[in-house]
């Protein structure tokens, strides 16, 4: 069954609310699967990525274009590509081993998916291909639901709701 829930992953940051997706028949979200899968083998990279997401995006800047510039069709690969300088902060992740896929809804609402090890020159030529395709599939469906007004975007409160104004969003 291709039914999933769009649910809040972290809403305690001042600049951004983070959502994730979770298949209806599973106990764990796609983002948490990613974190668990690499928490031991890539612990330093996971800590850097979490700091980037929660601190840089969540607290300091929001989902600004400079930090969401690694375009991968419907999704963005995190962390950012190249040098990003925002005020006194510099964000540069050369040869970063991991990619986490995300969908920027607004500067203050982001959906995080799954990802993996960047072990090839492109998504199609690496072990990321399946996770990238899945993230693109999720993103297309979410954007379609927003376009069809089945998901409402409340930028002021940094929230997504279903067409009834409820937080439970099943797609």
Secondary structure as the mmCIF struct_conf table of DSSP 4:
data_model
#
loop_
_struct_conf.conf_type_id
_struct_conf.id
_struct_conf.beg_label_comp_id
_struct_conf.beg_label_asym_id
_struct_conf.beg_label_seq_id
_struct_conf.end_label_comp_id
_struct_conf.end_label_asym_id
_struct_conf.end_label_seq_id
STRN STRN1 UNK A 4 UNK A 10
BEND BEND1 UNK A 14 UNK A 15
STRN STRN2 UNK A 17 UNK A 23
TURN_TY1_P TURN_TY1_P1 UNK A 24 UNK A 25
BEND BEND2 UNK A 27 UNK A 28
HELX_RH_AL_P HELX_RH_AL_P1 UNK A 30 UNK A 38
TURN_TY1_P TURN_TY1_P2 UNK A 39 UNK A 42
HELX_RH_AL_P HELX_RH_AL_P2 UNK A 43 UNK A 51
HELX_RH_PI_P HELX_RH_PI_P1 UNK A 52 UNK A 61
BEND BEND3 UNK A 63 UNK A 63
TURN_TY1_P TURN_TY1_P3 UNK A 65 UNK A 67
BEND BEND4 UNK A 68 UNK A 68
STRN STRN3 UNK A 71 UNK A 72
TURN_TY1_P TURN_TY1_P4 UNK A 73 UNK A 74
STRN STRN4 UNK A 75 UNK A 78
BEND BEND5 UNK A 79 UNK A 79
BEND BEND6 UNK A 81 UNK A 82
STRN STRN5 UNK A 84 UNK A 86
TURN_TY1_P TURN_TY1_P5 UNK A 87 UNK A 88
STRN STRN6 UNK A 89 UNK A 91
TURN_TY1_P TURN_TY1_P6 UNK A 94 UNK A 95
STRN STRN7 UNK A 98 UNK A 106
TURN_TY1_P TURN_TY1_P7 UNK A 107 UNK A 108
STRN STRN8 UNK A 109 UNK A 117
BEND BEND7 UNK A 120 UNK A 123
TURN_TY1_P TURN_TY1_P8 UNK A 124 UNK A 125
BEND BEND8 UNK A 126 UNK A 126
TURN_TY1_P TURN_TY1_P9 UNK A 127 UNK A 128
HELX_RH_AL_P HELX_RH_AL_P3 UNK A 129 UNK A 147
TURN_TY1_P TURN_TY1_P10 UNK A 148 UNK A 149
BEND BEND9 UNK A 150 UNK A 150
STRN STRN9 UNK A 151 UNK A 154
TURN_TY1_P TURN_TY1_P11 UNK A 155 UNK A 158
STRN STRN10 UNK A 159 UNK A 162
TURN_TY1_P TURN_TY1_P12 UNK A 163 UNK A 164
BEND BEND10 UNK A 165 UNK A 165
BEND BEND11 UNK A 167 UNK A 167
STRN STRN11 UNK A 169 UNK A 170
#
